[in-house]
Amino acid sequence: MNQEQKATSVNIRNDVLIEKREDSINEINENVQQERTLPLLYFEDFRALCETSCMHGKSKWSKFYNPTGKGGFGYYSILKKGLAGWLTVHTERENGANWRMDDTNQTFISIRLFNFADLCLFDSVHVEANVRVLENTLGEPNLRNDSLYVYWDSNWTIGIFHIKEDKIEKITYGRYNKEEIKLPLTNAEIRKIERL
């Protein structure tokens, strides 16, 4: 089986597992969402790792949490022995005009990591970490199967962690627009977030 076929079969398997268990998991874990607030991350924690930047296309802007109701969204590439992920930030500059890395008005919005075990979120969660570290840090997920842990709270902070052999393989974590991303998350909403 080649890599593309393998990835497709894993995605199909994830969808089947989530769809089979989604109603019962969301019902059981609905109280988890109401009782917790997931931790926020800050742009300053990542500034030294950011290499290149670009504005997100305006079609994506409505999906992200906008802390000021104006401005725009840009992203940085995180480079470490190749591309390790992306960091999305909000800038108050209208349409991102003249946006610069040294701007002091940037707000962390989301991060996607897939190849950087040295970068820890919340002091312990990172790509290649054991899933127990994730559970100890964030608690019980709202949605879980063998290859996916998904967390969310009432502030639309969402964490999607792909798991392989009890280790974190990929991370998507950030704040999203409650008008665009509906809770409890479905397969379609998870895919929407991961395409941003």
Secondary structure, DSSP 8 states (H G I E B T S, - for coil): --HHHHHHHHHHHHHHHHHHHHHHHHHHHHHHHHH-------GGGTGGGEEEEEE--HHHHTTB--SSSSSEEEEEEEESSSEEEEEEEEE-SGGGTT--TT-S-EEEEEEEESS-TT--BTTTB-TT-BHHHHHHHH-S-SEEETTEEEEE-TT-EEEEEEEETTEEEEEEEEEB-TTTS-SS--HHHHHHHHT-
